[in-house]
Amino acid sequence: MRLFQLAASAAMLAVTAAQPALAEDLATKKAVEAEYDNYLAPLFLDFHQNPELGFLENRTAAKMATELKAAGLEVATGVGGTGVVGILKNGKGPLILLRADMDGLPVEEKSGLPYASKAKQVGEDGKEYNVMHACGHDTHITSMVGTARRLAAMKDKWSGTLMFIVQPAEEGVRGAKRMMEDGLYQRFGTPDYALAFHVAAELETGKVAAAEGIQYSSSDTLDVRVPGIGTHGASPHLGKDPVYIASQIVTALQSIDSREISPLKPVVVTVGSIHAGTTYNIIPDEANLKLTVRANDEETRARVIALVERIAVNIGKAHGLPDNMPVTVKHFSGTPTTNNDPALARRLNAAMKRELGAAAVVPFEQQNMGAEDFTYFVSPNAGVPGYYFAVGGTTPERLAAAKAGGPAIAGHHSPLFQVAPRESIVLGTRAMVAAVLDLAAKKK
């Protein structure tokens, strides 16, 4: 009986201890929802309808700088190109980095939404592209404004310094590295923690998910140049056909996953572009491939890159390319795997359950091998523990309709991509606020 009474008392204490946190989040929830309806909604529409490509986000960066200043932050611009850094100081305590990416994609929006992007922009290569937020970065930066405004209004609840990072060029995994190379931590301090989230079209609204280890795969971009000897299409024997050789390379690269790497280790090799020739009856003198390779550990990552070069170069030799005309492989850029700090992830997953409700936190399942350059902020060399989480972007009704045979849920980078902005932005903001309040709670 005594044991039962002690257990009952402990349970009552646990419930009582949890009540203030839940009550606090209900207040935060109402405040963030009101903030969205009264302030953030038009901001989101503006970002969505005016997307900009990586390192060309001048309008977006200026708008974010204005919004962060209005929220009471000290703001620096031009960090790592178009990056923006906002600092919110509130006494002694940890330095916490909060990051949102802001670039769009060279994709023509075909979502059918009434606020669909019709934007065009000249890219870094001098060509004009249709541009859309096909990966939800518009929700990320809108949520960052909401988070900054909410935490600035809650200074009695936390103490420390918050570093808001508005990052350029996440697509192509270049922007975080550029900001670090521009002395981000030397100029603004090395954070004690780094936080970020990504809206997920495959995840139901109202849900968040974070791994206690690997969150996203590595990604590397490579260019393969296949030389040839041009000739008339009627006389292929007089030349060396780079189109044919390149097609053999594309096919052979798929043997990396099926025959070279253990089936227990995920690998993806994607050739996203092949260009050669000008007309029907001319065998050209060059073909070019653009590809990405993805893996879930650094050893496999390095091996796959080496295998791409081995296969491409030796297929060229097998088809008789002279020694002075080898196939060449150029490794342009890449990002390692993104790994959450296990201890930090356990702590903040528990905080999310406490503040958002247990049903809101679901196990993280790696749906694909997408990559993230947030890893540069939390690399082993940086020594900063990181927590990256997914926020549900598609309503239960749309998910159920798709499951029943209705319109499929478009993936990220699709011209049909869309998420529910209000639900995503409100929950992303609440989750970020909950994480900061857990890490920087004001001592009583």
WOPE-V888141 format. One line per field, one symbol per residue. psi: psi as a letter, one per 20 degrees, with the letter a starting at -180 (. if undefined). Layout:
BEGIN
psi = ???
END
This chain:
BEGIN
psi = gghggggggggggggghhghgggghhggghghghgghighghggggghilqqrpjklgggggghggghghijqppprkokdjqppppoqlaqaqopppppqiqaqmpppkhjqhkqpjqqqpahjiqpqqprnjjjhhhghghggggggghhikiiirqbppooooprlhpilhggghhghjkghhhiqpqhqpqqrpqohipqqiqqppqkcpgqrrpppqpoporaoqrqhimhiiaoohggghhhggghhiigghihqpiiopppopoipppqrhagkporjqqpqprqqqrjqhggghggghhgggggghhgghjjpqhjlqpqppogrrprqopqpgggggghhhhggghiqhiioqqppohalqrpjhhhhkqhhhkopqopqqppipqhghgggghjjapqoprqjqiipqrogggggggggggggggghghkppp.
END
